[in-house]
Amino acid sequence: MSHSPLLNLPGPAAELLDDIDSVLAQARDFVRSYAPELVVVFSPDHYNGFFYRTMPPFCIGTAAQGVGDYGSHRGPLDVPADLATACAQAVMNAGVDVAISASMDVDHGTVQPLETLFGNAAAVPVIPVFINSVATPLGPLSRARALGAAVGDFLATVGKRVLIVGSGGLSHDPPVPTLATAPPAALGRIVHGEPMSTEQRAARQTAVMAAAHDFAHGQSPLRPLNPDWDHALLELIDTNRVAEVDAWSNEWIAAEAGNSAHEIRTWIAAFGVLATQGSYETELRYYRAAPELIAGFAVRTAVVTR
């Protein structure tokens, strides 16, 4: 599923929010019926927990807490440390290099899906898996799929009902800084993780709302959404052809769908997990190009069919 801080902020039209809420209600029903004993969430970060002072491509949290950005959950998540550690070891044994964090800070990219699906981000045992999707340079998509496959092979041994969540937007290009593009005032934040004051967080929220308003009204220099590209990705996912994304270069993704379209890595990893268990079938299929969220917004539920 996609996430967006703008779902928690004033601005989006009631019709859009109602449309998305109705789909997310179906996703909640899907999760409630499955009654997972464990959740693994693949998610990006937006310079709230990971910074350029040390930017791993992947990281598994053995303990984690929400930072509370954009009104999301602030405080500990229920992370089973032994299981998360075993997962990290299994992933490394499978040849995928992954960092671990015994104190992972996670933002709305991780917390919003948990709150949406469970009402409380700390209501269910969860293993958070960070995938760098913003801070260039980035590795190839094939590595995100390999990460998912390694996690999937591990999860097949734990004897639990596991829900896999991939949290990321499709085509979108919001004004997110990188090391090469950040103005001097932002470098302290994205490199060293300098904390934001209450006033700075409020200013950022105001700027995000203004950017979304301008984008939705055609008054923005940001790259347009690309629904055709989004549908092409979803078609590969829906037809069990996710391995074909291995041929997609990072440069092509950014040119076609925007710099933050790299968040599809979370989807690729999630469906990489399912692919280790055999064929899968997507059930709930939702997509909407949502300029008010500055994102192609999608939701899929899927089950393994073997």
Residue pairs with C-beta under 8 A, 6 or more apart in sequence:
1 24
1 27
1 113
1 116
1 165
1 166
1 167
1 298
1 299
1 300
2 167
2 168
2 169
2 170
2 295
2 296
2 297
2 298
2 299
3 43
3 108
3 109
3 112
3 113
3 167
3 168
3 169
4 112
4 169
4 290
4 293
4 294
4 295
4 297
5 69
5 70
5 108
5 205
5 208
6 12
6 208
6 209
6 212
6 292
6 293
6 294
7 17
7 20
7 112
7 293
8 70
8 71
8 72
8 108
8 112
9 70
9 71
9 205
9 208
9 209
10 209
11 209
11 212
11 213
11 292
12 212
12 290
12 292
12 293
13 292
16 288
16 290
16 292
16 293
19 288
20 288
20 290
20 297
23 284
23 286
23 299
24 116
24 299
26 284
26 301
27 116
27 117
27 284
27 299
27 301
28 116
28 117
30 283
30 284
30 301
31 117
31 118
31 163
34 161
34 163
35 161
36 124
36 160
36 161
36 162
36 163
37 125
37 160
37 161
37 162
38 80
38 83
38 124
38 125
38 126
38 127
38 158
38 160
38 161
38 162
38 163
39 114
39 124
39 125
39 126
39 127
39 162
39 163
39 164
39 165
40 87
40 126
40 127
40 129
40 151
40 155
40 162
40 163
40 164
40 165
40 273
41 110
41 113
41 114
41 126
41 127
41 128
41 129
41 165
41 166
41 167
42 129
42 131
42 148
42 164
42 165
42 166
42 167
42 265
42 266
42 269
42 270
43 106
43 109
43 110
43 113
43 128
43 129
43 130
43 131
43 165
43 166
43 167
43 168
43 266
44 109
44 130
44 131
44 132
44 133
44 134
44 167
44 168
44 262
44 263
44 265
44 266
45 106
45 107
45 109
45 110
45 130
45 132
45 134
46 69
46 107
46 108
46 109
46 134
46 176
47 134
47 135
47 176
47 177
47 189
47 190
47 193
48 67
48 69
48 105
48 106
48 107
49 67
49 104
49 105
49 106
49 107
49 130
50 56
50 59
50 130
50 132
50 135
51 189
51 190
51 191
51 192
51 193
52 135
52 179
52 190
52 191
53 191
53 192
53 193
55 132
55 135
56 98
56 99
56 130
56 132
57 97
57 131
57 132
57 138
57 139
57 143
58 91
58 96
58 97
58 98
58 99
58 129
58 130
58 131
58 132
58 143
58 147
59 98
59 99
59 100
59 101
59 104
59 129
59 130
60 84
60 87
60 88
60 91
60 98
60 99
60 100
60 101
60 127
60 128
60 129
60 130
61 77
61 79
61 84
61 100
61 101
61 102
61 104
61 106
61 127
61 128
61 129
61 130
62 79
62 81
62 84
62 85
62 88
62 100
62 101
62 102
62 104
63 76
63 79
63 81
63 101
63 102
63 103
63 104
64 76
64 77
64 79
64 101
64 103
64 104
64 105
64 106
64 110
64 126
64 128
65 74
65 75
65 76
65 77
65 103
65 104
65 105
65 106
66 72
66 73
66 74
66 75
66 77
66 105
66 106
66 107
66 110
66 111
66 121
67 74
67 105
67 106
67 107
68 74
68 75
69 107
69 108
69 201
70 108
70 205
72 107
72 108
72 111
72 112
72 115
72 121
73 111
73 114
73 115
73 120
73 121
73 122
75 122
76 122
77 106
77 114
77 121
77 122
77 126
77 128
78 122
78 123
78 124
78 125
78 126
79 125
79 126
79 127
79 128
80 125
80 127
81 102
83 125
83 127
83 158
84 100
84 127
85 100
86 154
87 127
87 151
87 154
87 155
88 98
88 100
90 150
90 151
90 153
90 154
91 98
91 147
91 150
91 151
91 154
92 98
94 146
94 149
94 150
94 153
95 146
95 150
96 143
96 146
96 147
96 150
98 147
101 130
104 128
104 130
106 128
106 130
109 167
109 168
109 263
110 121
110 128
110 130
110 167
111 121
112 167
113 165
113 167
114 120
114 121
114 123
114 124
114 126
114 165
115 121
117 165
118 124
129 147
129 151
129 269
131 144
131 147
131 265
131 266
131 269
132 138
133 168
133 260
133 262
133 263
133 265
133 266
134 176
134 178
134 259
134 260
134 262
134 263
135 178
135 179
135 190
136 178
136 179
136 180
138 250
138 262
140 246
140 249
140 250
141 245
141 246
141 248
141 250
141 253
141 264
141 265
141 268
142 245
142 246
144 265
144 266
144 268
144 269
144 272
145 242
145 243
145 245
145 246
145 268
145 269
145 272
146 272
147 269
147 272
148 268
148 269
148 270
148 271
148 272
148 273
148 275
148 276
149 272
149 273
149 275
149 276
151 269
151 272
151 273
152 272
152 273
152 274
152 275
152 276
152 277
153 276
155 162
155 273
156 276
156 277
164 270
164 273
164 274
165 270
166 266
166 267
166 268
166 269
166 270
166 271
167 263
167 266
168 263
168 264
168 265
168 266
168 267
169 260
169 261
169 263
169 293
169 295
169 296
169 297
170 229
170 230
170 233
170 234
170 257
170 261
170 263
170 264
170 287
170 295
170 296
170 297
170 298
171 225
171 226
171 227
171 229
171 230
171 256
171 257
171 258
171 261
171 289
171 295
171 296
172 225
172 257
172 258
172 260
172 261
172 263
172 294
172 295
172 296
173 222
173 223
173 257
173 258
173 259
173 260
173 261
173 294
174 208
174 211
174 222
174 260
174 294
174 295
175 211
175 222
176 259
176 260
177 183
177 186
177 190
178 190
178 259
179 187
179 190
179 191
182 190
188 194
189 196
196 204
211 220
211 222
211 294
212 291
212 292
212 293
212 294
214 220
215 222
215 291
215 292
215 294
216 291
216 292
222 258
222 294
223 258
223 259
225 258
225 289
225 290
225 291
225 295
225 296
226 256
226 257
226 258
226 296
227 287
227 289
227 296
229 256
229 257
229 261
230 257
230 287
230 289
230 296
230 298
231 287
233 245
233 264
233 267
234 285
234 287
234 298
234 300
235 241
236 242
236 244
236 245
237 267
237 271
237 282
237 300
238 282
238 285
238 300
240 275
240 279
240 280
242 268
242 271
242 272
242 275
243 275
245 264
245 268
250 262
253 261
253 262
253 264
254 261
254 262
257 296
260 295
271 280
271 302
274 280
274 302
274 304
277 304
277 306
278 304
278 305
278 306
279 304
279 305
279 306
280 302
280 303
280 304
280 305
281 302
281 303
281 305
282 300
282 301
282 302
283 301
283 302
283 303
284 299
284 300
284 301
285 299
285 300
286 298
286 299
286 300
287 296
287 297
287 298
287 299
288 296
288 297
288 298
289 296
289 297
290 296
290 297
